């Protein structure tokens, strides 16, 4: 199981990737907001309870609260441009009249995640992405202002499209996996079991696990664990105590919470909180 294993140290992280498989093959989340632009290939992209069928030119918008994963639908590599952005940094680039956070914050998790860019908009997006990537961290004259100006232009375009475009239809991951995810979300604070989910679905639990794995590429256990760790990290980043984060995330065993957090994320909840709060200062 792969989950975001560290707090991003930089306010901007730009990545160009060309591979058969995603960098994070399981359901996961990040400390930053994310813009995922598909250059080539065909994907199923899961965001919370929704599943979008992506084609080249599609842009996915994600907050740090949305569990997500990409699933390659072909036998060929797919190319994508990914930008991770610190929410506080985006707020600093906004003005009282123009919020660059709108496309992230003015929607419910798992809804209105995808925008379709026209050929000319794709050219503009790619040009601005490469300008940000090439200038970020450089020490040449004007490089810092080039990053700021390019990022503001890119996000202005994205937010205008967000305002203009109707939310695209998102397919349920399937009637089965969609119901399973909905059940998990509704009962995350409870001590439910696989038998409880199987009873709700009126299916054999082994068949249920097979269906979920086949449709999403991940196991039910991996999804539950990722969802709970996501909630725990959000609680810790808000300043909640470790005990409060354990309870808010639905971990009924404190020792198991500490052990799972350290195993998956490579640090204790307390150490993680110190990293996050230090970054916010």
C-alpha positions as CSV (number, residue, x, y, z in Angstrom):
1,X,0.0,0.0,0.0
2,X,1.4,3.4,-1.0
3,X,0.2,6.6,0.6
4,X,1.8,10.0,0.5
5,X,4.8,9.4,2.8
6,X,6.2,12.9,3.5
7,X,5.1,16.4,3.7
8,X,6.1,18.4,0.6
9,X,8.8,20.8,1.6
10,X,8.3,23.2,-1.3
11,X,5.1,25.2,-2.1
12,X,5.3,24.0,-5.7
13,X,6.3,20.6,-7.0
14,X,6.1,20.1,-10.8
15,X,6.5,16.6,-12.3
16,X,6.5,15.2,-15.9
17,X,5.9,11.5,-16.0
18,X,5.7,8.9,-18.8
19,X,5.1,5.4,-17.5
20,X,2.8,2.4,-17.7
21,X,1.8,2.6,-14.0
22,X,1.1,5.5,-11.7
23,X,3.6,6.6,-9.1
24,X,1.1,5.8,-6.4
25,X,-0.8,2.6,-7.5
26,X,-3.2,2.5,-4.6
27,X,-5.8,5.0,-3.2
28,X,-3.8,7.8,-1.7
29,X,-3.8,11.5,-0.9
30,X,-1.3,14.4,-0.6
31,X,-0.5,17.2,1.7
32,X,-0.8,19.7,-1.2
33,X,-3.5,20.4,-3.7
34,X,-3.0,18.7,-7.1
35,X,-3.5,19.5,-10.8
36,X,-3.2,16.3,-13.0
37,X,-3.1,17.0,-16.7
38,X,-3.2,14.0,-19.1
39,X,-1.1,14.5,-22.2
40,X,-1.6,11.0,-23.7
41,X,-3.2,7.7,-22.9
42,X,-6.5,6.6,-21.5
43,X,-7.3,6.3,-17.8
44,X,-9.9,5.6,-15.2
45,X,-9.4,8.2,-12.5
46,X,-11.0,7.6,-9.1
47,X,-11.7,10.6,-6.8
48,X,-13.5,9.7,-3.7
49,X,-16.8,8.0,-4.8
50,X,-16.5,9.1,-8.4
51,X,-14.7,7.6,-11.4
52,X,-13.8,9.7,-14.5
53,X,-12.8,8.3,-17.9
54,X,-9.9,10.6,-18.9
55,X,-8.7,11.4,-22.4
56,X,-5.8,13.6,-23.5
57,X,-6.5,17.2,-22.7
58,X,-8.4,16.5,-19.5
59,X,-7.3,18.2,-16.3
60,X,-8.1,16.7,-12.8
61,X,-8.4,19.0,-9.8
62,X,-7.8,17.5,-6.4
63,X,-7.7,18.8,-2.8
64,X,-5.7,17.3,0.0
65,X,-8.9,15.7,1.3
66,X,-9.7,13.6,-1.7
67,X,-8.6,10.0,-1.9
68,X,-7.7,9.2,-5.5
69,X,-5.9,6.9,-7.9
70,X,-5.3,6.5,-11.6
71,X,-5.7,3.2,-13.5
72,X,-4.2,2.7,-16.9
73,X,-6.7,1.3,-19.4
74,X,-4.2,0.4,-22.1
75,X,-1.0,-1.6,-22.5
76,X,0.9,1.6,-23.4
77,X,2.6,4.3,-21.2
78,X,0.6,7.4,-20.5
79,X,2.1,10.9,-20.1
80,X,1.0,13.5,-17.5
81,X,2.0,16.8,-16.1
82,X,1.4,17.0,-12.3
83,X,1.6,20.1,-10.2
84,X,1.3,20.0,-6.4
85,X,0.5,23.3,-4.7
86,X,0.5,24.3,-1.0
87,X,-2.9,25.8,-0.2
88,X,-1.3,28.6,1.9
89,X,0.9,29.6,-1.0
90,X,-2.1,29.8,-3.4
91,X,-3.8,32.0,-0.9
92,X,-0.8,34.3,-0.8
93,X,-1.1,34.7,-4.6
94,X,-4.8,35.5,-4.5
95,X,-6.4,38.9,-4.0
96,X,-9.7,40.0,-2.3
97,X,-11.3,40.1,-5.8
98,X,-9.7,36.9,-7.3
99,X,-9.2,33.7,-5.3
100,X,-7.0,31.1,-7.0
101,X,-8.4,28.5,-4.6
102,X,-11.9,28.6,-6.0
103,X,-11.6,25.5,-8.2
104,X,-10.4,23.5,-5.2
105,X,-12.6,24.8,-2.5
106,X,-15.9,25.6,-4.1
107,X,-17.1,22.0,-4.7
108,X,-17.8,18.9,-2.7
109,X,-15.1,16.2,-2.6
110,X,-15.5,13.8,-5.5
111,X,-17.5,16.2,-7.6
112,X,-16.5,18.6,-10.5
113,X,-13.0,17.2,-10.5
114,X,-12.4,17.2,-14.3
115,X,-12.1,20.0,-16.8
116,X,-11.7,19.5,-20.6
117,X,-9.2,21.9,-22.3
118,X,-9.5,23.0,-25.9
119,X,-6.4,22.5,-28.2
120,X,-5.4,26.2,-27.7
121,X,-5.9,26.0,-23.9
122,X,-3.8,22.8,-23.8
123,X,-1.0,24.7,-25.5
124,X,-1.2,27.5,-23.0
125,X,-1.3,25.1,-20.1
126,X,1.7,23.1,-21.3
127,X,3.7,26.3,-22.0
128,X,2.9,27.7,-18.5
129,X,3.7,24.4,-16.8
130,X,7.1,24.2,-18.4
131,X,7.9,27.8,-17.6
132,X,7.1,27.1,-13.9
133,X,9.1,23.9,-13.9
134,X,12.1,25.4,-15.6
135,X,12.3,28.6,-13.4
136,X,11.3,27.2,-10.0
137,X,14.3,27.1,-7.8
138,X,16.5,28.9,-10.4
139,X,18.7,31.8,-9.3
140,X,18.7,33.7,-12.6
141,X,17.3,37.3,-12.8
142,X,13.5,37.3,-12.9
143,X,13.1,33.5,-12.5
144,X,11.1,33.9,-9.3
145,X,8.8,36.4,-10.9
146,X,8.4,34.2,-13.9
147,X,7.2,31.4,-11.7
148,X,4.7,33.6,-9.9
149,X,3.4,35.2,-13.1
150,X,3.1,31.9,-14.9
151,X,1.4,30.1,-12.0
152,X,-1.1,33.0,-11.6
153,X,-1.9,32.9,-15.4
154,X,-2.3,29.1,-15.3
155,X,-4.6,29.2,-12.3
156,X,-6.7,32.0,-13.7
157,X,-7.3,29.9,-16.8
158,X,-8.2,26.9,-14.7
159,X,-10.6,28.8,-12.4
160,X,-12.3,30.5,-15.4
161,X,-12.8,27.1,-17.0
162,X,-14.1,25.8,-13.7
163,X,-16.7,28.6,-13.6
164,X,-17.7,28.1,-17.2
165,X,-17.8,24.3,-17.6
166,X,-20.7,22.2,-16.4
167,X,-19.4,19.4,-14.2
168,X,-18.8,16.4,-16.4
169,X,-20.6,13.2,-15.7
170,X,-18.7,10.9,-13.4
171,X,-19.3,7.2,-13.7
172,X,-19.7,5.3,-10.5
173,X,-16.6,3.0,-10.1
174,X,-19.3,0.3,-10.6
175,X,-22.6,-0.4,-8.9
176,X,-20.7,-2.6,-6.5
177,X,-17.5,-0.7,-5.6
178,X,-19.5,2.6,-5.5
179,X,-21.8,1.1,-2.9
180,X,-18.9,-0.3,-1.0
181,X,-17.1,3.1,-0.9
182,X,-20.4,4.8,0.2
183,X,-20.8,2.3,3.0
184,X,-17.3,2.8,4.2
185,X,-17.6,6.6,4.2
186,X,-20.9,6.4,6.1
187,X,-19.6,4.0,8.7
188,X,-16.0,5.0,9.0
189,X,-16.4,6.0,12.7
190,X,-17.8,2.6,13.5
191,X,-16.2,-0.7,14.2
192,X,-17.5,-2.4,11.1
193,X,-16.2,-5.6,9.5
194,X,-16.0,-7.2,6.1
195,X,-19.0,-9.3,7.1
196,X,-21.0,-6.1,7.7
197,X,-20.3,-4.8,4.2
198,X,-21.1,-8.2,2.7
199,X,-24.4,-8.3,4.6
200,X,-25.3,-4.8,3.4
201,X,-24.4,-5.8,-0.2
202,X,-26.1,-9.2,0.1
203,X,-23.0,-10.8,-1.4
204,X,-20.4,-13.4,-0.2
205,X,-17.5,-11.5,1.4
206,X,-14.9,-13.3,-0.7
207,X,-16.7,-12.5,-3.9
208,X,-17.1,-8.9,-2.6
209,X,-13.4,-8.6,-2.2
210,X,-12.8,-10.0,-5.6
211,X,-15.2,-7.5,-7.2
212,X,-13.6,-4.5,-5.5
213,X,-10.1,-5.5,-6.4
214,X,-11.1,-6.2,-10.0
215,X,-12.9,-2.9,-10.4
216,X,-10.5,-0.5,-8.6
217,X,-7.2,-2.3,-8.5
218,X,-7.0,-2.0,-4.7
219,X,-8.3,-4.0,-1.8
220,X,-11.1,-3.0,0.5
221,X,-8.7,-3.0,3.4
222,X,-6.3,-0.7,1.6
223,X,-9.1,1.8,0.9
224,X,-10.3,1.8,4.5
225,X,-6.8,2.3,5.8
226,X,-6.0,5.1,3.3
227,X,-9.3,6.8,4.2
228,X,-8.7,6.7,7.9
229,X,-5.1,7.9,7.6
230,X,-6.2,10.7,5.4
231,X,-8.7,11.8,8.1
232,X,-6.0,11.5,10.8
233,X,-3.6,13.6,8.9
234,X,-6.2,16.3,8.3
235,X,-7.0,16.3,12.0
236,X,-3.4,16.6,13.0
237,X,-2.8,19.4,10.5
238,X,-5.6,21.3,12.2
239,X,-3.9,21.0,15.5
240,X,-5.9,18.1,17.0
241,X,-4.1,16.0,19.6
242,X,-2.9,12.5,18.6
243,X,-5.8,11.0,20.7
244,X,-8.3,13.2,19.0
245,X,-6.9,12.4,15.5
246,X,-7.2,8.7,16.4
247,X,-10.8,9.0,17.3
248,X,-11.8,11.3,14.4
249,X,-10.3,8.8,11.9
250,X,-12.2,5.9,13.3
251,X,-9.3,4.0,14.8
252,X,-10.7,2.3,17.8
253,X,-7.3,1.1,19.1
254,X,-4.8,3.8,19.9
255,X,-1.8,1.4,19.7
256,X,-2.9,0.2,16.3
257,X,-3.3,3.8,15.2
258,X,0.3,4.7,16.2
259,X,1.7,1.5,14.7
260,X,-0.2,1.8,11.4
261,X,0.7,5.5,11.0
262,X,4.4,4.9,11.6
263,X,4.4,1.8,9.2
264,X,2.7,3.6,6.3
265,X,3.9,7.1,6.7
266,X,7.3,6.5,8.2
267,X,6.9,8.7,11.2
268,X,4.7,8.9,14.3
269,X,1.5,11.1,14.4
270,X,3.3,13.6,16.7
271,X,6.3,13.8,14.4
272,X,4.0,14.3,11.4
273,X,2.1,17.1,13.2
274,X,5.4,18.9,14.0
275,X,6.4,18.8,10.3
276,X,3.1,20.2,9.1
277,X,2.8,23.0,11.7
278,X,6.4,24.0,11.1
279,X,5.7,24.3,7.4
280,X,2.7,26.5,8.0
281,X,4.7,29.1,10.0
